[in-house]
Amino acid sequence: MAPARQTLAPAALSIPQAPREFEFSDADFRALAKIAYEHAGITLPEAKKNLVYGRLSRRLRTLGLFSFEDYRRYLVENGEQELELFINALSTNHTKFFREEHHFHHFVSDVVAPFAAAHPSGGRLRIWSAGCSTGEEPHTIALILHAELKNIASRDVRILATDIDTDVLRRAAQGVFSAESAASVPAKYRGALSKSDDGESVTVDRGVCSLITFGRLNLMDDWPVRGPFDAIFCRNVMIYFDQPTKARLVERFTDLLRVGSWLYIGHSESLIGSHPRLKLSGRTIYRRTA
């Protein structure tokens, strides 16, 4: 009889990990996570440790530093300037035109169409894209408004687009996007897009871009924003925040909405429990009722 073959259970296998380029201790991670939370409300659980290492390693290379302890010291010594770059590095900026398309169908039917019916010419409309990233969201809104509203130049229609990341805001304000990002724009709204000669990028018509005002805003700070708004888009932003921070943000957004106006949040986000002033009116769509 052949001898029994001895096998190792998966748990017994030991796979050596490649050494890290930079020293990164648990204390480094906890200290950086604390700074991210205190200054931007970003919650970084232990599971995000490798993500933080990957995102910030580029800063260490740029600065010629050899460890995260060195970077923590540099961050303290250089204050607001490096803090802004630190938050920029941790922020995720992945978006496209007409992302979560059902929101924009609702926006046309329940915001734009009623506004146009109530105001055949003129009228005031205010939209806020909070956490606008590289600008696809506010430009999607602008494309819709430009196409759906007659005589838009004579109307008081404005879109506020804010983000904490100054790098993406600079890109967003240019109104130039990859052709891949703009591929999801429906034919009805493509008339305001011009494709580059090489077909790699598209430029949004300046008349459309002029509807948008871009500005840096940390949602944890005071808001130099008065409102009232007819719609606020804050999508895939609150995933970074803990529940108390989310609750405070929702209250502040609600305060700035007119009664009957709309709050759009991300597909993976929800408001825990009922809210006394908001009613769920569609998939991740809330209406202020009081």
C-alpha positions as CSV (number, residue, x, y, z in Angstrom):
1,M,0.0,0.0,0.0
2,A,1.4,3.4,-0.9
3,P,2.1,5.6,2.0
4,A,-0.4,8.3,2.7
5,R,0.5,11.6,1.1
6,Q,1.0,14.3,3.7
7,T,-0.6,17.7,2.8
8,L,-0.5,21.1,4.4
9,A,-3.7,23.0,5.1
10,P,-3.8,26.5,3.6
11,A,-3.4,28.0,7.1
12,A,0.0,26.3,7.4
13,L,1.4,27.9,4.3
14,S,3.7,30.8,4.9
15,I,4.1,33.3,2.1
16,P,6.8,35.9,2.8
17,Q,5.7,39.4,2.1
18,A,7.8,41.7,0.1
19,P,9.6,44.3,2.2
20,R,8.0,47.8,2.1
21,E,9.8,50.6,0.5
22,F,9.1,52.9,3.5
23,E,8.8,52.1,7.2
24,F,5.1,52.3,8.1
25,S,4.2,51.3,11.7
26,D,0.8,50.9,13.3
27,A,1.5,54.1,15.2
28,D,2.1,55.9,11.9
29,F,-1.2,54.7,10.5
30,R,-3.1,55.6,13.7
31,A,-1.6,59.1,13.7
32,L,-2.3,59.8,10.0
33,A,-5.9,58.4,10.4
34,K,-6.4,60.7,13.3
35,I,-5.3,63.7,11.2
36,A,-7.5,62.7,8.3
37,Y,-10.5,62.4,10.6
38,E,-9.9,65.7,12.5
39,H,-9.4,67.8,9.4
40,A,-11.6,66.2,6.7
41,G,-14.0,63.8,8.5
42,I,-12.4,60.9,6.7
43,T,-12.7,57.6,8.6
44,L,-9.8,55.2,8.0
45,P,-10.3,51.8,9.7
46,E,-7.5,49.3,10.1
47,A,-8.5,47.6,6.8
48,K,-7.5,50.8,5.0
49,K,-3.9,50.6,6.1
50,N,-2.5,49.3,2.8
51,L,-4.6,51.9,0.9
52,V,-3.1,54.7,3.0
53,Y,0.4,53.3,2.4
54,G,-0.1,53.2,-1.3
55,R,-1.7,56.6,-1.6
56,L,0.9,58.4,0.5
57,S,4.0,56.6,-0.7
58,R,4.0,58.9,-3.8
59,R,4.3,61.9,-1.4
60,L,7.2,60.4,0.4
61,R,9.0,59.8,-2.9
62,T,8.4,63.3,-4.1
63,L,9.6,64.8,-0.8
64,G,12.7,62.5,-0.6
65,L,11.6,61.0,2.8
66,F,12.5,57.5,4.0
67,S,9.7,56.7,6.5
68,F,6.2,57.6,7.5
69,E,7.5,58.9,10.8
70,D,9.5,61.4,8.7
71,Y,6.4,62.3,6.8
72,R,4.3,62.8,10.0
73,R,7.0,65.2,11.2
74,Y,7.0,67.0,7.8
75,L,3.2,67.2,7.9
76,V,3.2,68.9,11.3
77,E,6.0,71.3,10.3
78,N,4.5,72.4,7.0
79,G,0.9,72.9,8.2
80,E,-1.9,73.8,5.9
81,Q,0.1,73.5,2.6
82,E,1.0,69.9,3.1
83,L,-2.3,69.1,4.9
84,E,-4.1,70.0,1.7
85,L,-1.9,67.7,-0.4
86,F,-2.2,64.9,2.3
87,I,-6.1,65.1,2.0
88,N,-5.8,65.2,-1.8
89,A,-3.8,62.0,-1.8
90,L,-6.3,60.1,0.3
91,S,-9.3,61.2,-1.7
92,T,-10.7,58.9,-4.4
93,N,-11.7,60.6,-7.6
94,H,-13.4,58.1,-9.9
95,T,-16.4,59.4,-11.8
96,K,-18.0,59.7,-15.2
97,F,-20.7,61.6,-17.0
98,F,-24.3,60.5,-16.1
99,R,-23.0,58.2,-13.3
100,E,-26.0,56.6,-11.5
101,E,-28.2,57.6,-14.5
102,H,-31.5,57.2,-12.6
103,H,-30.7,60.3,-10.6
104,F,-30.5,62.4,-13.7
105,H,-33.8,61.0,-15.1
106,H,-35.4,62.0,-11.8
107,F,-33.6,65.4,-12.0
108,V,-35.1,66.1,-15.4
109,S,-38.7,65.0,-14.5
110,D,-38.9,66.3,-10.9
111,V,-36.6,69.4,-10.9
112,V,-36.1,70.7,-14.4
113,A,-39.5,70.1,-15.9
114,P,-41.5,71.6,-13.0
115,F,-39.1,74.6,-13.0
116,A,-39.6,75.2,-16.7
117,A,-43.4,74.9,-16.4
118,A,-43.5,77.3,-13.5
119,H,-41.1,79.8,-15.2
120,P,-41.6,79.9,-19.0
121,S,-38.8,82.5,-19.0
122,G,-36.7,83.7,-16.1
123,G,-36.8,82.1,-12.7
124,R,-34.1,81.2,-10.1
125,L,-32.7,77.7,-9.9
126,R,-29.8,76.6,-7.7
127,I,-28.0,73.3,-7.7
128,W,-25.1,72.2,-5.6
129,S,-22.6,69.4,-6.5
130,A,-20.9,68.7,-3.2
131,G,-17.8,66.6,-3.7
132,C,-17.7,67.3,-7.4
133,S,-14.3,65.5,-8.0
134,T,-13.0,66.0,-11.6
135,G,-16.2,67.8,-12.7
136,E,-18.2,65.2,-14.6
137,E,-21.2,65.5,-12.2
138,P,-21.7,69.3,-12.4
139,H,-21.0,69.3,-16.1
140,T,-23.7,66.5,-16.5
141,I,-26.1,68.8,-14.7
142,A,-25.1,71.8,-16.9
143,L,-25.5,69.8,-20.1
144,I,-29.1,68.9,-19.0
145,L,-30.0,72.4,-18.0
146,H,-28.6,73.9,-21.2
147,A,-30.6,71.4,-23.4
148,E,-33.8,71.3,-21.4
149,L,-34.3,75.0,-20.5
150,K,-35.2,77.5,-23.2
151,N,-33.5,80.9,-23.1
152,I,-31.2,79.8,-20.3
153,A,-29.0,82.9,-20.7
154,S,-31.9,85.0,-19.5
155,R,-32.6,82.8,-16.4
156,D,-30.9,83.0,-13.0
157,V,-29.6,79.4,-13.1
158,R,-26.4,78.5,-11.3
159,I,-24.6,75.3,-10.3
160,L,-22.2,75.4,-7.3
161,A,-19.5,72.7,-7.6
162,T,-17.2,72.1,-4.6
163,D,-14.5,69.7,-3.5
164,I,-11.8,69.4,-0.9
165,D,-9.2,68.4,-3.5
166,T,-7.7,71.5,-5.3
167,D,-6.0,69.3,-7.9
168,V,-9.3,67.9,-9.2
169,L,-11.0,71.3,-9.0
170,R,-8.4,72.8,-11.4
171,R,-9.0,70.0,-13.8
172,A,-12.8,70.2,-13.5
173,A,-12.8,74.0,-14.3
174,Q,-11.1,73.4,-17.6
175,G,-14.2,71.6,-19.0
176,V,-12.0,69.0,-20.9
177,F,-12.6,65.3,-20.3
178,S,-11.5,62.0,-21.7
179,A,-13.7,60.6,-24.5
180,E,-14.1,57.5,-22.4
181,S,-15.6,59.5,-19.5
182,A,-18.0,61.2,-21.9
183,A,-19.1,58.1,-23.8
184,S,-22.1,57.7,-21.5
185,V,-23.6,61.1,-22.4
186,P,-26.9,60.5,-24.2
187,A,-27.2,61.8,-27.8
188,K,-29.7,64.4,-26.7
189,Y,-27.0,66.2,-24.7
190,R,-23.9,65.7,-26.9
191,G,-24.4,68.8,-29.0
192,A,-22.5,70.9,-26.5
193,L,-19.4,68.6,-26.7
194,S,-16.5,69.0,-29.1
195,K,-14.2,66.0,-29.8
196,S,-10.5,66.6,-30.2
197,D,-8.8,65.9,-33.5
198,D,-7.2,62.7,-32.1
199,G,-10.6,61.6,-30.6
200,E,-9.0,61.2,-27.1
201,S,-10.8,64.0,-25.4
202,V,-13.9,66.2,-25.5
203,T,-14.4,69.8,-24.5
204,V,-17.6,71.2,-23.1
205,D,-19.0,74.3,-24.7
206,R,-18.1,77.4,-22.7
207,G,-21.7,78.5,-22.5
208,V,-22.4,75.3,-20.6
209,C,-19.4,75.7,-18.4
210,S,-20.4,79.2,-17.5
211,L,-23.3,77.8,-15.5
212,I,-20.9,76.3,-13.0
213,T,-19.0,78.0,-10.2
214,F,-16.1,75.9,-8.8
215,G,-14.7,76.4,-5.3
216,R,-12.8,74.5,-2.6
217,L,-14.8,73.5,0.4
218,N,-14.0,71.1,3.3
219,L,-17.4,69.8,4.4
220,M,-16.1,69.7,7.9
221,D,-15.6,73.5,8.0
222,D,-18.1,76.4,8.0
223,W,-19.9,76.7,4.7
224,P,-19.9,80.1,3.0
225,V,-23.1,78.9,1.2
226,R,-26.5,80.5,1.7
227,G,-28.9,78.6,-0.5
228,P,-31.7,77.8,-0.7
229,F,-31.0,75.0,-3.2
230,D,-33.5,73.2,-5.5
231,A,-31.3,70.1,-5.5
232,I,-28.1,69.0,-3.8
233,F,-26.0,66.1,-5.1
234,C,-23.6,64.6,-2.5
235,R,-22.9,61.2,-4.0
236,N,-20.2,58.7,-2.9
237,V,-18.8,61.2,-0.5
238,M,-20.3,60.2,2.8
239,I,-18.8,56.7,2.4
240,Y,-15.7,58.2,4.0
241,F,-17.5,59.4,7.1
242,D,-18.6,57.7,10.3
243,Q,-22.3,57.8,11.2
244,P,-22.3,60.9,13.5
245,T,-20.5,62.9,10.8
246,K,-23.0,61.7,8.1
247,A,-25.9,62.7,10.3
248,R,-24.5,66.2,10.9
249,L,-23.9,66.6,7.1
250,V,-27.4,65.5,6.2
251,E,-28.8,68.0,8.7
252,R,-26.8,70.8,7.2
253,F,-27.8,69.8,3.7
254,T,-31.4,69.7,4.7
255,D,-31.2,73.2,6.2
256,L,-30.1,74.5,2.8
257,L,-32.8,72.8,0.7
258,R,-36.1,74.5,0.0
259,V,-39.1,72.5,1.3
260,G,-40.0,70.2,-1.7
261,S,-36.5,70.1,-3.0
262,W,-34.2,67.1,-3.4
263,L,-31.1,65.5,-2.0
264,Y,-29.3,62.9,-4.1
265,I,-26.8,60.5,-2.4
266,G,-24.5,57.7,-3.6
267,H,-25.7,54.2,-4.6
268,S,-23.9,52.6,-1.7
269,E,-25.1,55.2,0.9
270,S,-28.3,55.5,2.9
271,L,-29.7,57.5,5.7
272,I,-30.0,55.3,8.8
273,G,-33.6,55.2,10.1
274,S,-36.3,57.8,9.4
275,H,-35.6,61.5,9.1
276,P,-38.2,64.1,10.3
277,R,-37.6,66.4,7.3
278,L,-36.7,64.0,4.5
279,K,-38.7,61.4,2.7
280,L,-37.2,58.6,0.6
281,S,-38.7,59.2,-2.8
282,G,-36.6,56.9,-5.0
283,R,-33.4,54.9,-5.0
284,T,-31.1,57.1,-2.9
285,I,-33.3,60.2,-3.6
286,Y,-34.7,62.2,-0.7
287,R,-37.2,65.1,-0.7
288,R,-37.4,67.7,2.0
289,T,-40.9,67.7,3.4
290,A,-40.7,70.2,6.2
